[in-house]
Amino acid sequence: MNQEMAAPENQLSSNIPNFSVRLSPTPRGARLARLLTEQQLRSWGLPLEKATQIVAELAANAATHGRVPGRDFQLLLYVVGDTLRIEITDTRSDRLPRLQPPVSDGESGRGLVLVEALADRWGVTHGRHPRKTVWAEVTFPAPVAGGPCSGAMGGPSQGRNRG
């Protein structure tokens, strides 16, 4: 690599707030995904309710239906503009999620119904075999100057002029 290519002003910079972690495909891993999401969103100053519920449902699905012994699932969160993208990647591409009406007396089957209701968009993307990623996006309204915030101050738009 030459000096010009290595110069700091020529390096790509990532201004996209992001968080990624690999977790065990267990109920404990799913619970940790929700807790870590809550903590990360709070540090970015973003609303918690919708996104943490979506992560809880998608992580529970990864731990229940995407579980392969010895293989973790991955949680990825990132913010572009006013949209939070949530991605849960597991190693069971043979088991795709399907939105189905829940059975009234069933004890499960409502997770994707909740994701459908809470997310602005969601879907499934195939990755390198045997991976699949279930993703959801939540769009947040632009913050009102001096308005209440459910998390810490100085979210992802800190230092950028949105006007």
C-alpha positions in Angstrom: 0.0 0.0 0.0 1.4 3.4 -0.9 1.5 6.5 1.3 -1.3 8.2 -0.7 -3.7 5.3 -0.3 -3.0 5.0 3.4 -3.5 8.7 4.1 -6.4 9.2 6.6 -8.2 11.5 4.3 -8.4 8.8 1.7 -9.8 6.1 4.0 -13.5 5.2 4.0 -15.2 6.1 7.2 -18.3 4.6 8.6 -20.7 7.1 10.0 -23.5 4.6 10.3 -24.2 3.8 13.9 -24.2 0.0 14.2 -24.1 -2.8 16.7 -23.4 -6.5 16.1 -23.2 -9.5 18.4 -23.3 -13.3 18.1 -25.4 -15.2 20.7 -26.2 -18.7 21.5 -29.5 -20.0 20.0 -31.1 -20.5 23.4 -33.8 -18.7 25.4 -31.0 -17.0 27.3 -29.4 -15.8 24.1 -32.7 -14.5 22.8 -33.3 -12.6 26.1 -29.8 -11.2 25.9 -30.4 -10.0 22.4 -33.4 -8.0 23.7 -31.5 -6.5 26.6 -28.5 -5.6 24.5 -30.8 -4.0 21.9 -32.5 -1.9 24.6 -29.1 -0.8 26.0 -27.8 0.1 22.5 -31.0 2.0 21.5 -30.8 4.0 24.7 -27.2 4.9 24.0 -28.3 6.2 20.5 -31.2 8.1 22.0 -33.8 6.1 20.0 -37.2 4.9 21.1 -37.1 1.4 22.6 -40.5 -0.2 22.6 -41.1 -1.3 19.0 -37.5 -2.3 18.2 -37.0 -4.3 21.4 -40.2 -6.2 20.9 -39.2 -7.0 17.3 -35.8 -8.2 18.4 -37.4 -10.3 21.2 -39.7 -12.0 18.6 -37.0 -12.5 15.9 -34.4 -13.7 18.4 -36.9 -16.2 20.0 -37.6 -17.5 16.5 -33.9 -17.9 15.9 -33.4 -19.8 19.1 -36.5 -22.0 18.5 -36.7 -22.6 14.8 -33.2 -21.6 13.6 -31.3 -23.5 16.2 -28.4 -25.7 15.1 -26.2 -27.1 18.0 -22.9 -25.4 18.0 -23.9 -22.5 15.7 -24.8 -19.1 17.0 -27.2 -16.5 15.7 -26.2 -12.9 15.0 -28.0 -9.7 15.9 -27.1 -6.7 13.8 -28.6 -3.2 14.4 -27.8 -0.2 12.3 -29.3 3.2 11.7 -29.4 5.0 8.3 -31.1 8.4 8.4 -34.3 7.9 10.4 -34.5 4.1 9.9 -33.3 1.4 12.3 -32.6 -1.9 10.5 -32.7 -5.0 12.7 -31.2 -8.2 11.3 -31.2 -11.7 12.9 -29.1 -14.2 11.0 -29.2 -17.9 11.8 -28.0 -21.1 10.1 -31.3 -22.8 9.2 -32.0 -21.5 5.7 -34.2 -24.6 5.2 -36.7 -23.2 7.7 -38.1 -19.9 6.5 -40.5 -17.9 8.6 -44.1 -17.7 7.4 -46.7 -15.3 8.5 -49.7 -17.3 9.6 -52.9 -16.4 11.5 -52.4 -17.6 15.1 -54.6 -20.3 16.5 -56.8 -18.8 19.2 -55.9 -21.4 21.8 -52.3 -21.9 20.6 -49.4 -21.0 22.9 -47.2 -19.9 20.1 -47.3 -18.6 16.5 -47.9 -14.9 17.2 -44.3 -13.6 16.8 -44.4 -12.7 13.2 -47.8 -11.3 13.6 -46.3 -8.9 16.1 -43.3 -8.1 13.8 -45.8 -7.4 11.0 -47.7 -5.0 13.2 -44.7 -3.2 14.7 -42.3 -3.0 11.8 -42.6 -0.6 8.8 -41.1 -3.4 6.6 -39.8 -6.9 7.2 -38.6 -9.8 5.2 -36.1 -12.7 4.7 -32.8 -12.7 2.8 -30.8 -15.8 2.0 -27.1 -15.6 2.8 -24.2 -17.9 2.2 -25.5 -21.5 2.7 -26.8 -22.4 5.3 -27.6 -18.8 6.5 -30.8 -16.7 6.3 -31.4 -13.3 7.7 -34.8 -12.2 9.0 -34.8 -8.4 9.0 -37.2 -5.6 10.0 -37.1 -1.8 9.7 -38.5 0.8 12.0 -38.7 4.4 10.9 -38.5 7.0 13.6 -40.0 10.5 13.3 -37.4 13.3 13.3 -36.7 14.4 16.9 -38.4 17.6 18.0 -35.9 20.2 19.4 -36.2 20.2 23.2 -38.7 17.3 23.1 -38.7 14.3 25.3 -36.3 11.4 24.6 -36.7 7.8 25.8 -32.9 7.3 25.8 -29.7 9.1 26.3 -29.0 12.4 24.6 -27.0 12.7 21.4 -28.4 9.9 19.2 -27.2 8.9 15.7 -27.9 12.4 14.2 -25.5 14.1 16.6 -23.1 16.3 14.6 -25.2 16.3 11.4 -27.4 19.1 10.2 -30.8 17.7 9.4 -32.3 21.1 8.4 
